[in-house]
Amino acid sequence: MTTTRIGWIGLGNMGVPMAKNLVKAGFAVTVYNRTAAKAEPLREAGASVVGNVAELWGNADVVITMVSDDNALKQVHDGGLEATAPAGKLVIDMSTVSPATTRELAARLAAKGIEYLDAPVSGSVKPAELGQLVVMAGGKRSVYESALPIFEKLGKVSFYMGPQGAGNAAKLAINLYLAFNMQGMAESVNFAKENGIQPADMMAAINESALSNAFTKLKTPNLVNDQHPAAFALRLMAKDLRLAKEQGLHTPGGLVLEDSYRRAAAEGLGDEDLSAILRYVAGK
């Protein structure tokens, strides 16, 4: 068993399987979640559960946060993470937030002698369960290297991208590309259907073409059946594209995508999978 003690905050769709993998790997994991019931799967897996952030720090050398957005992350920090953190500890944020938020929080922690890495991940729930995520980290290289034993249990690979905020920027770039792929598939299927070709036939052709990849195959059932159970919610993609725009995204296609996903979320598709962009482009 590794001697590094890990505290975990954020037990959503991604946080639960990621924290479970650290328990399985032999780390002593302690979790805190504002909604206590969400911590039960981790308790059952062998993690300790505490009722506040101060207790979490008492049982952790490293605290990892995995929350939904910038506001949630700032609430964690303002709600006790910084006030109770001892000097010499490490905070790793694996959420998808803006580089500006990372730099702000990192500076606040540095003033207290606490190191900080932004280390968002690429991959949805199934890769999280399998420990096959891609980790992109920003911060001091030496701190990144010290965290590698953790990242190795969460992902198939990790990359050091540069100073604080670089991990966030890389994740936004990945999701920009993902948005192009998803909307491109949706528009292709919709165009084919308008010309008398069934989605199943179109996706079968795509999956045998040079365009075939793991993502086209993963989303084929969604597009064929027009069913979109959320693996990665459309509202989160809309949020990430907004963050990219705020970070300086200015290219023609990127701006069209930001508008498209934002409007789709506003039309009530936000809690569906991002593949529900099909319904938006089809005018449903």
matplotlib code that plots the C-alpha trace (Angstrom):
import matplotlib.pyplot as plt

x = [0.0, 1.3, 2.0, 0.5, -2.9, -5.4, -8.4, -11.1, -13.8, -16.4, -18.4, -20.2, -20.3, -16.5, -15.4, -16.9, -15.1, -11.9, -11.8, -12.6, -9.7, -7.4, -8.8, -8.3, -4.7, -4.0, -4.1, -5.6, -8.5, -10.7, -13.7, -15.8, -19.0, -21.6, -24.3, -23.3, -25.3, -23.1, -20.1, -21.7, -20.3, -16.8, -17.4, -18.5, -15.4, -13.2, -12.6, -13.1, -15.8, -15.6, -18.0, -15.9, -12.8, -10.8, -11.2, -10.3, -7.0, -6.3, -6.2, -4.6, -1.3, -2.9, -6.4, -8.0, -11.0, -13.3, -16.3, -18.6, -17.4, -15.5, -18.1, -18.3, -14.5, -14.3, -17.0, -14.8, -11.9, -13.9, -15.7, -12.7, -10.2, -7.7, -8.5, -7.7, -4.9, -1.5, 1.6, 3.5, 0.5, -0.7, -4.0, -4.7, -7.8, -9.0, -12.1, -12.5, -12.3, -10.8, -7.0, -7.8, -9.5, -6.6, -4.1, -6.1, -6.6, -3.0, -1.7, -3.9, -2.6, 1.0, 0.8, 0.1, 2.9, 0.7, 1.4, -1.2, -1.7, -4.5, -4.9, -8.1, -8.9, -10.1, -12.5, -16.0, -17.5, -16.3, -12.7, -12.9, -14.1, -11.3, -8.6, -8.0, -8.3, -5.9, -4.5, -3.2, -1.3, -0.2, 2.0, 5.6, 7.2, 8.7, 5.2, 3.7, 6.4, 5.6, 2.0, 2.7, 1.9, -1.6, -2.1, -0.9, -3.8, -6.4, -5.3, -3.6, -1.2, -0.5, 1.2, 2.9, 1.6, 3.3, 2.8, -0.4, -3.4, -1.8, -3.7, -6.9, -6.1, -5.2, -8.5, -10.5, -8.7, -9.5, -13.1, -13.2, -12.1, -14.6, -17.4, -16.4, -16.5, -19.9, -21.6, -20.0, -21.4, -24.8, -25.0, -23.8, -26.5, -29.1, -28.2, -28.3, -31.7, -33.1, -31.9, -33.6, -30.7, -31.4, -29.1, -28.1, -26.9, -25.1, -23.3, -22.4, -20.7, -18.9, -17.6, -16.1, -14.6, -11.4, -13.4, -14.0, -12.6, -13.5, -15.7, -17.8, -18.4, -19.2, -21.8, -23.4, -26.2, -27.1, -27.4, -29.1, -31.7, -31.9, -31.5, -29.0, -28.3, -25.7, -22.1, -20.9, -23.8, -24.4, -24.5, -21.0, -19.8, -21.6, -19.8, -16.4, -16.9, -17.9, -14.7, -12.7, -14.4, -13.6, -10.0, -9.7, -11.3, -11.9, -11.8, -14.9, -15.8, -15.2, -17.5, -20.2, -19.9, -20.0, -23.3, -24.7, -24.1, -25.2, -28.5, -29.0, -28.6, -31.0, -33.6, -33.7, -31.1, -28.5, -28.9, -28.8, -25.6, -23.7, -24.9, -28.3, -26.8, -28.5, -31.9, -30.8, -29.3, -32.5, -34.7, -36.5]
y = [0.0, 3.4, 5.8, 8.8, 9.7, 11.2, 13.3, 13.5, 16.2, 15.8, 12.6, 13.1, 10.7, 11.0, 11.5, 8.2, 5.8, 7.8, 7.8, 4.1, 3.3, 5.0, 2.9, -0.3, 0.8, 0.8, 4.5, 5.5, 7.6, 9.9, 11.6, 14.6, 15.6, 18.2, 15.6, 12.9, 10.2, 10.4, 9.2, 5.9, 4.1, 5.1, 4.0, 0.6, 0.5, 1.0, 4.8, 6.8, 9.5, 12.7, 15.5, 18.6, 19.8, 20.2, 16.5, 15.7, 17.6, 15.8, 12.5, 13.6, 14.6, 15.4, 16.7, 16.1, 18.1, 17.0, 19.3, 20.6, 24.2, 27.3, 28.4, 25.0, 24.9, 28.4, 27.3, 24.4, 26.7, 29.4, 26.7, 25.6, 24.0, 26.9, 27.9, 24.5, 23.4, 23.0, 24.3, 21.7, 19.9, 19.5, 20.3, 18.7, 20.0, 17.6, 19.6, 21.4, 25.1, 28.2, 28.8, 32.1, 30.4, 28.0, 30.8, 32.7, 29.7, 28.6, 32.0, 32.0, 28.6, 29.4, 32.3, 29.6, 27.3, 24.9, 23.5, 23.3, 21.3, 21.7, 18.2, 17.9, 14.6, 13.6, 10.7, 10.0, 7.6, 4.3, 5.3, 6.6, 3.3, 1.5, 3.9, 4.8, 8.6, 11.0, 13.5, 16.9, 18.8, 22.3, 23.6, 23.0, 20.0, 18.7, 18.7, 17.0, 14.3, 13.8, 13.2, 10.6, 7.6, 9.0, 9.8, 6.4, 4.8, 7.2, 7.3, 5.4, 8.3, 11.8, 14.8, 17.8, 20.7, 23.7, 26.2, 26.6, 26.9, 24.9, 21.7, 23.6, 25.1, 21.7, 20.3, 23.1, 22.4, 18.7, 19.5, 22.0, 19.1, 16.8, 19.3, 19.5, 15.7, 15.4, 18.1, 16.9, 13.4, 14.8, 17.0, 14.1, 11.8, 14.5, 15.4, 11.8, 11.3, 14.3, 12.6, 9.2, 7.4, 5.8, 6.8, 3.1, 2.8, 6.1, 5.3, 1.8, 3.5, 6.0, 3.3, 1.4, 4.6, 6.5, 8.6, 5.7, 6.0, 4.9, 8.0, 7.4, 3.8, 4.9, 7.4, 5.2, 3.9, 7.4, 8.7, 5.6, 5.5, 9.2, 8.3, 10.3, 9.1, 11.4, 10.2, 13.8, 16.2, 18.7, 21.6, 20.8, 21.0, 24.3, 25.5, 24.3, 26.1, 29.3, 29.0, 28.6, 31.7, 33.6, 32.4, 33.9, 31.4, 33.4, 31.0, 30.8, 27.2, 27.4, 30.4, 28.6, 25.6, 27.7, 29.3, 25.9, 24.1, 27.2, 27.4, 23.6, 23.8, 26.7, 24.7, 22.1, 19.6, 20.4, 17.3, 15.0, 13.6, 15.9, 13.7, 15.3, 18.1, 15.9, 17.1, 20.7, 20.5, 18.6, 21.3, 19.0]
z = [0.0, -0.9, 2.0, 0.3, 1.8, -0.5, 0.2, -2.4, -2.9, -5.6, -6.2, -9.4, -12.4, -12.8, -9.2, -7.9, -10.3, -10.1, -6.3, -6.3, -8.5, -6.0, -3.2, -5.4, -6.0, -2.3, -1.5, 1.8, 0.5, 2.6, 0.9, 1.7, -0.2, 0.7, -0.1, 2.3, 0.5, -2.5, -0.4, 0.4, -2.7, -1.6, 2.0, 0.7, -1.5, 1.6, 1.7, 4.9, 4.9, 6.9, 7.5, 6.8, 4.9, 8.1, 8.9, 5.3, 5.6, 8.8, 6.9, 3.6, 2.2, -1.2, -1.8, -5.2, -6.3, -9.1, -9.4, -12.1, -12.9, -11.7, -9.2, -7.6, -7.3, -5.8, -3.3, -2.2, -1.7, 0.1, 2.1, 4.0, 1.7, 2.0, 5.5, 6.9, 4.5, 6.3, 4.5, 2.6, 1.2, -2.4, -4.1, -7.5, -9.3, -12.0, -12.9, -16.2, -15.3, -16.8, -16.7, -15.0, -12.1, -11.7, -11.6, -9.0, -6.7, -7.2, -6.1, -3.0, -2.0, -2.8, -0.3, 2.3, 1.2, -0.6, -4.1, -6.8, -10.0, -12.6, -14.0, -16.0, -17.8, -21.2, -21.2, -19.8, -17.3, -18.9, -19.2, -15.7, -14.4, -16.4, -15.3, -18.9, -18.8, -20.3, -17.7, -18.8, -16.0, -15.4, -12.6, -11.5, -13.3, -10.1, -8.5, -11.5, -11.3, -7.6, -8.5, -11.2, -9.0, -8.6, -12.2, -13.2, -11.4, -12.9, -16.5, -19.3, -19.8, -18.4, -20.0, -18.5, -20.5, -18.8, -16.0, -14.0, -16.3, -19.1, -18.2, -18.4, -21.7, -23.1, -21.9, -23.5, -26.7, -26.5, -25.9, -28.8, -31.0, -29.4, -30.1, -33.8, -34.0, -32.3, -34.3, -37.5, -37.0, -36.0, -39.1, -41.4, -40.0, -40.2, -43.8, -44.8, -43.2, -45.1, -48.3, -47.5, -45.8, -42.4, -39.5, -39.0, -42.6, -42.5, -39.3, -40.6, -43.6, -41.4, -39.1, -42.1, -43.6, -42.9, -40.5, -38.1, -34.6, -31.1, -30.7, -33.8, -32.7, -29.1, -30.2, -33.0, -30.8, -29.7, -33.2, -34.6, -31.9, -31.1, -27.5, -25.5, -21.9, -20.5, -20.4, -20.9, -20.5, -23.3, -20.8, -19.7, -23.3, -23.6, -20.5, -21.8, -25.1, -23.2, -21.2, -24.4, -25.9, -22.7, -23.0, -26.5, -28.9, -32.1, -35.0, -37.3, -36.6, -32.9, -32.5, -34.5, -32.2, -29.0, -30.3, -31.3, -28.0, -26.0, -27.9, -27.6, -23.9, -23.6, -25.6, -22.8, -24.1, -21.5, -19.3, -22.2, -23.6, -25.9, -28.8, -28.3, -30.5, -33.2, -32.0, -32.2, -35.7, -36.8, -35.4, -33.1]

ax = plt.figure().add_subplot(projection="3d")
ax.plot(x, y, z, "-o")
ax.set_aspect("equal")
plt.show()
